[in-house]
Amino acid sequence: MNAATLGSTSMSPTTRQVWTRARGLLLALVVLVAGGIAMAALRSGDEHGRLDPRSPDRYGSRAVAELLKGRGVSTRVITTLDEATSAAGPDTTLLVAAPDLLTDHQQQILHTATASSGGRTVLLSAGSASIDALAPGTRTEAPAPVSARTPQCALPAARSAGNADLGGERYASETPHADSCYPSGGLPTLLRIDEPNEGDTVLLGSPGILYNHRLDKHGNASLALQLLGSRTHLVWYLPSLSDSSAADDSTEGGGSSSFLDLVPSGWAWGTLQLALAALLAALWRARRLGPLVTERLPVAIRASESTEGRARLYRKVNARDRAAAALRSATRTRLAPLLGVPPTDAHSSEVLLPAVSAQLPTGERDLKTLLFGPVPADDTALIHLADQLDALEREVRTS
């Protein structure tokens, strides 16, 4: 078998074979995507406008905004840091819906604006990502489940409201002027830090009391109205990813964000989990190859049937190069002992061709092309090659 024969192997699968093998995976992918879209569509009704005072959905907060309006408290929704800092004042309650979404730079600016404003700042579910900047001297502990809890503190708003659905983040503070309410495991889930002549900061471990579907339970409505209605104006800050102030972290000092800065936290653990899952899948699907074992066939198969079966496989994948190589190799193997050529030299053109020429001195055919030639261009040429090889072998045997 020469280099030309090896270089033109046509064992690549056809389009039909690729489709047959891949359709199961594609179907699974389609089902997965469709399931994701369906789940997103089913949940979109509940999650739309989360903590938005304009949303009437389950997780919206329109109900508390309407109750505050009836008490003469105006509610204004803002989405940028500039609006939040300019709105801070002694007659304003600034509610920050998701303080952990703010960058470090935004948190510093917001705390500077609210620290001396004389108003109230309410932080919902402030975690370790924002607590140090927005409430210095306070730390968070492991979250607690949201459930109806008793106030267990002297804060008038909490004592008046009674039981309320609190939980989530738990806080520990060393500030002397602090009210610790609705504890879980000895740590409050509502913490009010009062700074004389500088307003106060209220930390709510969970925003559950502000949801529309929970406002009418226990003392949630009373607690929400007292915490948010202590000033004439309520500014509801919903941090937005489109806020240009979020880019100041990367541009400040002429620096620029690297690729890793844009990757969400926890990506390393996620990548490790995916790699482990891929490794387990590979071990699951890998073939267990052991030593070859000789087994008796359950039935006797005639040589002609085996030859026809292999020929059909070659034809199915258009492997004319392999078929031609097999025909030529078998012919050379059978010719070698007839010509007195050692079996080790049967496939050497330098040894076999002179022996054939000596046995058939009057032959006009191109022996090199016939026994060591290129791949046939089509099936007709392959059949013609087989006929020529048969004729050559008969001539050698009868000469």
N, C-alpha and C positions, 0 to 999 in steps of 0.2 A: 504493500500500500504506500503510495508516494505522497509527497507533501501536497500536491494539487488535489488529490482525493480527500485528504484530511481537512484541507482548508475550506471545502465547499459543503460541509455537512449540513443537511436540511432537516434537523431535528427540532427546530423551533415550533411551538404549538401554533395551530391555526387560530383564526379569529373565533370560530365556533367553539374550539376547545377552551380558549381563554374565557369566553362567556360562560361555558358550562361550569368551569371551575370557580369563577368569581361571583356567579349569580347569588349563591347562598350568602356570601359576605356582604354583597351589595344589598340584598333583601334585609339582612340584619341591621345594616347601617340605616336604611330607609325607615325601618320600624323604630330604631332608636331616635332618629331625628323627629319622626312624627310624634313619638311619645313625649319628647321634650317640648315640642311646640304645643301639644295638647295640654301638658301640665302647666306650661307658662300661661296658656290661654285661660285655663280654669282658675289659676291663682291670681291672674291679673285684676280680676274684679275686686278681690280683697286687698291687694297690695297697692292699688292705685291711690296716689295721694296720701301715702303713709305720713301721719302726723301733720297733715296739711289742714289748717283751720278752715279751708274752703271745701274740703272733701267730705261728702256724706257717707263714704264707705265705712266698713267695719273698723278699719285701722286709720281712718281719718279723724279729725278733731273739730269738725264743724259744730258739733253739739255744744262743746264748752265755749266756743267763740260766740255762739248765739246767746248762751246764758250770760256771758260777760257783757255782751251788747245790751242786754236787758238791765244790767246793773250800771250802765253808763260808762263802761270801759271800752274804748276803741281798740280794734285789733288790726294791725298792719303787717302784711307778709313781705319779707325782704329776702333776697338771695345773695347779696354781696357783702363783703366785709366793710366796705366804705359806708354803706347804708347803716350797718350795725353800729359802727363807731360813732357816726354822726347822730344816731338816734338816742344814744345813751344819755340819761339825764335823771334828775331827782324825781321827776313825775312819771318815769317810764320803767316798766318791767321788760327786760330783754330776755327772751327765751331762746336758747340755742338748742335746736332739735337734735343735732348729731355733732357734738364737739370733737369727737375722735376723727372726723373727716377733715378737720382743719389742719393745715400744715403748722409746723413749729413757728414759722414767721407770723402766720395769721393769729395763732394763739397768743403770742407775745403782744401783738398790736391790740387785740381784743381785750386782754387783761389790763393793759395800760389805760385803755379808754374807759373801762367799767370800774376800775379800782377806786377812782376818786369822783365818780359821777353822782354818788348819793342815791342812786336808784337800786333796783333789785335785778340780779342776774340769776336765771334759772337754767341749770345745765342738766340735760336729760341723758342718763346712762353714760356719764363721763367716765372713761376707763383710764388705764395706765398711759395711753397715748396722749392724753390731754390734761390729766388731773394735776400734774406738777406745775404746768404753766398757768392754768386757769384758776386753780385753788391751791396756792402754795401752802405747804405744811400739812397736806392731806394725802393719804395714800389709799389705794383700793386693795381689797382682799377678794378671795374666791367668790364668784357670784352665788346668789341664793335663788331658789325658785320663787316665782311670783305667786303670792297667796294673800288671803286676808290676814292682816296683822294688826295688832293693837299699838297705839301710839307710844306708851311708856315714856313720855317726856312731858316737859312743861310748856312746850310751844302752844300758844293759844289756838292756832289754826288746826293743829293736829288733835288737841284735846276736844275741840268743838266738833271736828269731823268724825272722830272715833275710828272704828276699824276701816281699813282701806287696803286695796290691792297693791301691795308694795313688794319689792324683792329686787332681783337683778344685782347690780353692783352694790357692794358693801364698803363703807368708808370708815377710816380711822383718822382722827385729826388731833393735833396737839394744840390747836387754837383755843384759848380760854373762853372766848365768847362764841360758843357753838351749841346748838340744840341738836341732840342725837335722838331721832325718833324711828319708830317701826323697826326695832332691831331684829336681827337674825343671827343666832350664834353669838350674841353679845355685841355685835357691830351694827350700826344703824344703816338702813337703806334710804333714809331721808336725813340729810344733814344740812342745817342752816348755820352759816358762818356770818356773824354780825361784826362789822368793823365800825366803831363809833364815827359818826360824821362822814362815813364813806359808803353807806348803803350796806346791803347784805348779799350773800350768794347762797342759793339753795341748790343742793345736789340731790337729784332724784335718781335712785338706782335703776328704776324702770319707768318708762313712760305710760304704763298700763292705765293709770287713772285718767289719762287724757283721751283714750280711744273712745269712739262713739259707742261701741257695743259694751263698754264697761263703765261708762259714766254713771249709769243709774244703779250700780251695785254698791252696797255697803255705804261708806261715807266718801266715795270717790269724788262725786260732784262737789260736795262741800269743801273737801281739801283742795281740789283744783281751783275752785273759785276764790278761795282765800289766798292761795299762793300766787295766783296770776292776777287777782283783782285788787291788790293792795295799792296800786298806782292808777292814775287816770288812763294811761296809755299802755298798751301791750304791743311790743314789737316781736313778731314771730320770725326768727332767723332760721331759714332752711338753707344750709350751705350747699353751694352749687359747684360742680366741677368746671363750669364755664367762667367762674370768677377769676378775673385776671390777677388778683392779688395772690393766688396760689402759685403763680409762676415766679414770685419774688424770691423764693428760696433758692432757685437755681441761677437767677440773674444777679442777685446781690453780690457785689464784689467782683463782678466780671466772670464768675464761674459759669459752668454749664452742667446740665444733668447728664450723668452717664446712663448707659442702658440699664444697669442694675438698679439705679434709682427709680426707674419707671416700673420695675417688676414688683408686684404686690408682696407684702410680707407673707412668710410661710411658703414661698416658692420652693425653697430647698427641701422641706419635708414633703411637699407635693411631688417634686421630681423623684425623691427617694422612693416614695410609695409606688409611683408609676414604674420605676425601674424594677422594683421588687415584684410587682405584678407581672411585668413582661418576662422576668426570669422564671417565675413560677409557671407562666403559660408555656414558655419554651421547654421547660422540663416536662410539663404535662404532655405536650404534643411531640416531643422528640422521639425518634425511633430507637428502640432498644436493640442494637445490633450485637449479636453474639457470634460464636464460632459456627462455621458452615456445618450443616448436618446432612448426611446422605440419607435420603428416604426413598423407599420403593414407590413408584407411581401406582395409584389405585387401579389404573387401567392401562392396558398396552396401547400406545399411540404409534400408528404407522409413520415411518419416516416421511412418506409423501405428504401426510397431513401436517406434520410439524413444519415441513418446508413450505407448504402452501400458507400455513398460518403466519410464519415469519414474513413471507412475501407480501401478504395482505397488510401486515403492520408497516412494512417499508413503504408500500404504496400509499397507505393512509396519510403518512407524514411526508410524502414526496422525497423519501431518502434514497434517491437514485445513486448517490455517491456510495452509500454503504452497501447497497445491493450490488453495484458493479464491483466494489472492492471484495465482497464475499465471493462473487463468481470468479473473479480473476485469481484470488488467493486459493480457492479450491482447485482450479484448473492447474495452477503452478504446482500445488502439492501433489496432484496425481501425475503430472508430467515428469516430475523429478526422478522417481525411481525407474520410469520407462527409459529415460535418457542417461541413466547412470550418474545422476547428480545427487550429491549428499542432501539429506533433508534440511540441514542447516543452511544450504545455499539455494534452496528452492525459490526463495523470494529475492534473490540477488540477480539483477538484470545482467551484470557483468559475467556471471557464470551460466545462467539458464539460457539466455538468448543465443550464445554461440553453440550450445548443445542442440537446441532446437533447429538452428540453421544447418548444422552438420547432419541432422537426421532428415531434414527436408530441404535438400540443396536447391530444388527447382521451385520452391514456393515463391509466389509473387506478393503475398500479403505482407503488411507492415507489422512484424512480430512485436516490436517494442510498443507500438501504439495499442496493439491488441492485448498484450499481457500486462503492460505498465502504463497505459495511456490515461488520458483525462476522463473526467466524468461525462457520461452521455448527456446530451442536451435535453432529451425528452424520453418518454416511455418507449417510443418506437425505436430510438437508437439503443436503448437498453436491451430490448428484445433482440435486435440485430446483433448486439455484442454477445449475448448468450448463444445465439446460433453459430456465430463465428468461433467461439471458444469450443463448442461441442464439435464442430467440424475439424478444428485443429487437433483436438484430442483423438478423434477417430483416425485422422491421418497418421498421427504418431504411432498409434497402436497397430495400424495395418501396414506401416512402412517397413 
